[in-house]
Amino acid sequence: MSTPVPFTPEDIAQGEEIDFEEIEEQWNVYKLKDGTTLKVKLIVTSVKRLKKHNPDGTPIYLINSQNIVRTIDTPKGLMLKPKESSMKPI
C-alpha cells in the first residue's frame, strides 16, 4: 500500500472538473444482526482531477457523491406505525 499524496485547498481549487457518464451503478446489500436488510448505493455527483499524481503515476481524482440507503425486510418488531402526511391532497 502506497503512502497517500497530500493535497491542499489550492490543489483542489486548481483541479479540473471532469464530465462523466454513468455506466453501471449497483446496490450493495447487507444483512444486519437485527434482521434488517440494507441496500446501499453510492451515486457520483461530480469528479475533479487534481494536478497531482500518486506514486505509481496515476492522476488523483476527487469525487463528490451521495449515498442512497433503503431498508427491506425490516422485522415487524422494529417498525412503528407510519405517521400521517402533513401535506394536503391537491
N, CA and C of each residue as an Amber inpcrd file, in Angstrom:
protein
   270
   0.8560000  -1.1800000   0.0000000   0.0000000   0.0000000   0.0000000
   0.8950000   1.2340000   0.0000000   0.6300000   2.1520000  -0.9120000
   1.4780000   3.3320000  -1.0090000   1.0030000   4.4280000  -0.0650000
   1.9050000   5.3450000   0.2180000   1.6040000   6.4750000   1.0910000
   0.7100000   7.4640000   0.3510000  -0.3740000   7.9270000   0.9800000
  -1.2410000   8.9190000   0.3260000  -0.4770000  10.2060000   0.0040000
  -0.8060000  10.7940000  -1.1350000  -0.1960000  12.0560000  -1.5410000
  -0.9910000  13.1880000  -0.9010000  -0.3340000  14.0530000  -0.1280000
  -1.0770000  15.1670000   0.4730000  -1.4790000  16.1940000  -0.5920000
  -2.6150000  16.8250000  -0.3750000  -3.0190000  17.9160000  -1.2620000
  -3.6690000  19.0070000  -0.4290000  -3.6390000  20.2180000  -0.9620000
  -4.0830000  21.4130000  -0.2500000  -5.3880000  21.9330000  -0.8480000
  -6.0370000  22.8730000  -0.1610000  -7.2120000  23.5190000  -0.7640000
  -6.8900000  24.1740000  -2.1080000  -5.6640000  24.6770000  -2.2450000
  -5.2640000  25.2820000  -3.5260000  -5.2000000  24.2240000  -4.6270000
  -4.7040000  23.0140000  -4.2830000  -4.6730000  21.9190000  -5.2540000
  -6.0910000  21.5980000  -5.7300000  -7.0260000  21.5990000  -4.7980000
  -8.4150000  21.2940000  -5.1370000  -8.9890000  22.3860000  -6.0330000
  -8.7290000  23.6510000  -5.6780000  -9.2470000  24.7790000  -6.4630000
  -8.6960000  24.7600000  -7.8850000  -7.4640000  24.3000000  -8.0550000
  -6.8340000  24.2740000  -9.3780000  -7.1700000  23.0120000 -10.1720000
  -7.8750000  22.0730000  -9.5450000  -8.2420000  20.8400000 -10.2340000
  -9.2360000  21.1010000 -11.3510000  -9.3280000  20.1480000 -12.2550000
 -10.2050000  20.2860000 -13.4210000 -11.4570000  19.4340000 -13.2330000
 -12.6300000  20.0620000 -13.4080000 -13.8910000  19.3220000 -13.3740000
 -13.9390000  18.4150000 -14.6030000 -14.2700000  17.1530000 -14.3870000
 -14.3050000  16.1730000 -15.4670000 -15.7440000  15.6700000 -15.6320000
 -16.2730000  15.7960000 -16.8650000 -17.6060000  15.2510000 -17.1440000
 -17.5350000  13.7340000 -17.1210000 -18.6580000  13.1030000 -16.8580000
 -18.6970000  11.6350000 -16.8180000 -20.0940000  11.1700000 -17.1730000
 -20.1940000   9.9000000 -17.5170000 -21.4940000   9.2830000 -17.7220000
 -21.5420000   8.0040000 -16.9070000 -22.7090000   7.7280000 -16.3880000
 -22.9150000   6.5150000 -15.5940000 -22.9050000   5.3100000 -16.5290000
 -22.0380000   4.3510000 -16.2250000 -22.0080000   3.1030000 -16.9860000
 -22.7840000   2.0280000 -16.2310000 -22.5450000   1.9670000 -14.9180000
 -23.2290000   0.9730000 -14.0990000 -23.1780000   1.4110000 -12.6440000
 -24.2920000   1.3300000 -11.9700000 -24.3550000   1.5820000 -10.5250000
 -25.0900000   0.4100000  -9.9120000 -24.4740000  -0.2280000  -8.9440000
 -25.0840000  -1.3930000  -8.3300000 -25.3440000  -1.1490000  -6.8560000
 -26.3010000  -1.8890000  -6.3410000 -26.6040000  -1.8460000  -4.9190000
 -25.6710000  -2.7990000  -4.1760000 -25.1840000  -2.3670000  -3.0130000
 -24.5210000  -3.2520000  -2.0600000 -25.5880000  -3.6620000  -1.0650000
 -25.6410000  -4.9370000  -0.7160000 -26.6950000  -5.4520000   0.1560000
 -26.0490000  -6.0130000   1.4160000 -26.5810000  -5.6160000   2.5810000
 -26.0470000  -6.0240000   3.8780000 -27.1690000  -6.5700000   4.7400000
 -26.9210000  -7.6830000   5.4240000 -27.8780000  -8.2510000   6.3730000
 -27.3990000  -7.8680000   7.7670000 -28.2320000  -7.1050000   8.5080000
 -27.8810000  -6.6550000   9.8490000 -28.2430000  -7.7200000  10.8760000
 -27.5790000  -7.6770000  12.0220000 -27.8320000  -8.6480000  13.0930000
 -29.2660000  -8.5600000  13.6180000 -29.9400000  -7.3900000  13.4360000
 -31.3250000  -7.2660000  13.9050000 -32.3400000  -7.8180000  12.8920000
 -31.8350000  -8.3670000  11.7870000 -32.7170000  -8.9680000  10.7920000
 -33.0430000  -8.0800000   9.6070000 -32.7110000  -6.8120000   9.6880000
 -32.9830000  -5.8710000   8.6010000 -31.9930000  -6.0970000   7.4630000
 -32.4740000  -5.9250000   6.2460000 -31.5850000  -5.9290000   5.0840000
 -31.4370000  -4.4890000   4.6130000 -30.1820000  -4.0350000   4.4630000
 -29.8840000  -2.6890000   3.9490000 -29.4000000  -2.8020000   2.5130000
 -29.8970000  -1.9190000   1.6700000 -29.3720000  -1.7790000   0.3180000
 -28.7600000  -0.3790000   0.2400000 -27.5050000  -0.2980000  -0.1990000
 -26.7800000   0.9710000  -0.2410000 -26.1690000   1.1420000  -1.6330000
 -26.3170000   2.3600000  -2.1660000 -25.7280000   2.6790000  -3.4640000
 -25.0230000   4.0270000  -3.3620000 -23.8050000   4.0980000  -3.8740000
 -23.0670000   5.3550000  -3.9350000 -23.2990000   5.9680000  -5.3150000
 -23.7690000   7.2140000  -5.3500000 -24.0220000   7.9210000  -6.6040000
 -23.0020000   9.0490000  -6.7270000 -22.1850000   9.0070000  -7.7660000
 -21.1950000  10.0600000  -8.0070000 -21.9220000  11.2750000  -8.5810000
 -21.6840000  12.4460000  -7.9800000 -22.3420000  13.6710000  -8.4520000
 -21.3810000  14.6080000  -9.1810000 -20.0820000  14.5310000  -8.8880000
 -19.0950000  15.3260000  -9.6250000 -17.7070000  14.7040000  -9.4480000
 -16.8340000  14.9900000 -10.4240000 -15.4730000  14.4560000 -10.4190000
 -14.5050000  15.5940000 -10.7250000 -13.4110000  15.6420000  -9.9920000
 -12.3680000  16.6380000 -10.2320000 -11.0170000  15.9160000 -10.2690000
 -10.2110000  16.2050000 -11.3060000  -8.8620000  15.6420000 -11.4200000
  -7.8610000  16.6950000 -10.9740000  -7.0530000  16.3350000  -9.9930000
  -6.0380000  17.2550000  -9.4980000  -4.8210000  17.2510000 -10.4110000
  -3.9690000  18.2350000 -10.2360000  -2.7210000  18.3080000 -10.9950000
  -1.6060000  17.6030000 -10.2290000  -1.9790000  16.6140000  -9.4370000
  -1.0350000  15.7980000  -8.6770000  -1.2430000  14.3450000  -9.0720000
  -0.2110000  13.5420000  -8.7940000  -0.2770000  12.1280000  -9.1480000
   0.1540000  11.2640000  -7.9750000  -0.3650000  10.0440000  -7.9610000
   0.0460000   9.0550000  -6.9730000   1.4530000   8.5750000  -7.2940000
   2.1250000   7.9240000  -6.3370000   3.4810000   7.4210000  -6.5860000
   3.5690000   6.4810000  -7.7950000   2.4820000   5.7990000  -8.1350000
   2.5090000   4.8930000  -9.2970000   2.2540000   5.6200000 -10.6120000
   2.0930000   6.9570000 -10.5540000   1.9160000   7.7590000 -11.7590000
   0.4740000   8.0390000 -12.1410000  -0.4850000   7.4400000 -11.4630000
  -1.8930000   7.6790000 -11.7930000  -2.3480000   9.0270000 -11.2540000
  -3.2160000   9.7250000 -11.9950000  -3.7150000  11.0160000 -11.5110000
  -4.6080000  10.8350000 -10.2930000  -4.7030000  11.8770000  -9.4810000
  -5.5580000  11.8570000  -8.3000000  -6.8990000  12.4870000  -8.6670000
  -7.9650000  11.7530000  -8.3960000  -9.3210000  12.2280000  -8.6390000
 -10.0340000  12.4100000  -7.3050000 -10.8170000  13.4650000  -7.1980000
 -11.7020000  13.6660000  -6.0530000 -13.1230000  13.5200000  -6.5690000
 -13.9730000  12.8960000  -5.7710000 -15.3700000  12.7890000  -6.1720000
 -16.2650000  13.3700000  -5.0910000 -17.3800000  13.9240000  -5.5040000
 -18.4930000  14.2260000  -4.6120000 -19.5140000  13.1440000  -4.8870000
 -20.1470000  12.6700000  -3.8290000 -21.0890000  11.5760000  -4.0090000
 -22.2180000  11.6760000  -2.9960000 -23.2400000  10.8860000  -3.2470000
 -24.3880000  10.7990000  -2.3590000 -24.6520000   9.3220000  -2.1090000
 -24.9230000   8.9630000  -0.8620000 -25.2790000   7.5900000  -0.5280000
 -26.8010000   7.4610000  -0.4930000 -27.3060000   6.4590000  -1.1930000
 -28.7300000   6.1430000  -1.1770000 -28.8750000   4.8800000  -0.3270000
 -29.7350000   4.9310000   0.6990000 -29.9110000   3.7980000   1.6070000
 -31.3830000   3.4080000   1.6440000 -31.6450000   2.1190000   1.4500000
 -33.0110000   1.5790000   1.5410000 -32.9910000   0.4270000   2.5400000
 -34.0460000   0.3020000   3.2930000 -34.1970000  -0.8610000   4.1600000
 -35.2760000  -1.7560000   3.5740000 -35.0070000  -3.0450000   3.6020000
 -36.0080000  -4.0160000   3.1760000 -36.0210000  -5.1400000   4.2010000
 -37.0840000  -5.8680000   4.2440000 -37.2090000  -6.9820000   5.1900000
 -36.9830000  -6.5460000   6.6330000 -37.4550000  -5.3620000   7.0010000
 -37.3120000  -4.9020000   8.3830000 -38.2370000  -5.7270000   9.2750000
 -37.7020000  -6.3150000  10.3560000 -38.5660000  -7.1070000  11.2470000
 -39.7110000  -6.2620000  11.8010000 -40.8870000  -6.8540000  11.9070000
 -42.0750000  -6.1320000  12.3730000 -41.8780000  -5.5230000  13.7530000
 -41.0890000  -6.1590000  14.6180000 -40.8450000  -5.6410000  15.9610000
 -40.0800000  -4.3310000  15.9800000 -39.4380000  -3.9770000  14.8710000
 -38.6880000  -2.7170000  14.7880000 -39.5020000  -1.5930000  14.1520000
 -40.6330000  -1.9520000  13.5560000 -41.4290000  -0.9720000  12.8190000
 -42.3480000  -0.1940000  13.7520000 -42.5430000   1.0910000  13.4490000
 -43.5310000   1.9310000  14.1110000 -44.6800000   2.1560000  13.1370000
 -45.7910000   2.6050000  13.6520000 -46.9200000   2.9510000  12.8040000
 -46.5430000   4.1740000  11.9740000 -46.7770000   4.1550000  10.6600000
 -46.4410000   5.3270000   9.8210000 -47.1980000   6.5650000  10.2710000
 -46.5300000   7.7050000  10.1900000 -47.1780000   8.9740000  10.5410000
 -48.0240000   9.4460000   9.3750000 -49.0890000  10.1580000   9.6900000
 -49.9130000  10.7280000   8.6470000 -49.1900000  11.8770000   7.9820000
 -49.4000000  12.0210000   6.7050000 -48.7590000  13.0730000   5.9490000
 -49.3010000  14.4450000   6.3660000 -48.4010000  15.4270000   6.4600000
 -48.8360000  16.7960000   6.7670000 -49.2150000  17.5490000   5.4850000
 -48.9620000  16.9240000   4.3250000 -49.3030000  17.5600000   3.0560000
 -50.7510000  17.2780000   2.7080000 -51.4430000  18.2970000   2.2700000
 -52.8420000  18.1460000   1.8840000 -52.9100000  17.6890000   0.4280000
 -53.8830000  16.8160000   0.1100000 -54.0230000  16.3780000  -1.2840000
 -54.4090000  17.5580000  -2.1840000 -54.0240000  17.4500000  -3.4110000
 -54.3250000  18.5060000  -4.3810000 -55.7020000  18.3060000  -4.9490000
